[in-house]
Amino acid sequence: MTFPAVEELIPHRAPVRYVDRVVAVAGASVVTEARIDRFGPWNAVPPFVLVEGLAQSLACLAELDRRAGGATPAGKPLLTGISDARFEACPWGPITFEVDVTDQRFGATWARGRARAGGVVVAEATLQAAFLPTEALL
């Protein structure tokens, strides 16, 4: 299946867009890929980049669901919480992000995400997101 370009799904642009393409969507799950090239003084990919990649993947899933007529509300998705995060050293290069929505209630969404480099899990976290209504974006 072919998916829209990430630039059509989320507002993030380089250098803070960490998702390059959507690979698969199945129900409430998404797999995305990115090539994170070396930047800054770090020897490995910083954890904040991995968490942001997971959050951007969740935002891509939400927009694809909204476009398909799903229950995702219109508006701008916002990352409102991170918990149960775990990180390993992650080399620069290709990364796969996997995000599964685990719960939706009271206007909030919870998801569990994993980032893999070379097939090895280098980050895991539970994400919480909410939607800023379109009328609040004025």
Secondary structure, DSSP 8 states (H G I E B T S, - for coil): -----HHHH----TTS----EEEEEETTEEEEEEEE---TT-SS--HHHHHHHHHHHHHHHHHHHHHTT-S--SSEEEEEEEEEEEE----SEEEEEEEEEEEEETTEEEEEEEEEETTEEEEEEEEEEEEE-GGGG-
